[in-house]
Amino acid sequence: LPSLSSGAVGSRFVSQSDIEHARAKREEQWKAAYARLGQEPPPQPKEDVYDGRSLAEKLAANRAAKQEEWEEKNKLANQFRALEEDEIMFLDSVRERQEQQERERKLQDGEELKSFREYVLSSALEYIPIHPCVSELWHPRSSLTVAKKPAKPSLKGVVVKKK
């Protein structure tokens, strides 16, 4: 039988001892280069360890890790349950009570605002001086009210086609 190292097939393979010898030589050259510069060489990066698993096994492991991460992230969502009928009724009653209180508060605010405006208007009428040159009595309510402009029909968005 012919030797594997002497043939064409054997020359394509590298032995582990050749790899270790090349690594040791590279480290010596690295240290010598830093010694010439007078610096301490940085620590050598560790080479990747050979992973003998097949690609399918690596992908399956990655998929399992991603699935675990996703389940952990969504774990909180699984802790909630649906509301029961009596809980729904209670929450509805609380909401209705809050809405009723809000309506009452708005009514009370409206009444207070109306009474305040009436008070301000009545107090303004008492203190408005009448000019001596005016022979007629000046009615302050007519001057305090602002004349409203007649409402124009809104024509926004209307396109007029020219013939």
Secondary structure, DSSP 8 states (H G I E B T S, - for coil): ---TTTSTTGGG---HHHHHHHHHHHHHHHHHHHHHHT--------------S-HHHHHHHHHHHHHHHHHHHTTGGGG-----HHHHHHHHHHHHHHHHHHHHHHHHHHHHHHHHHHHHHHHHHHH----TT--S---HHHHHS----------TT------
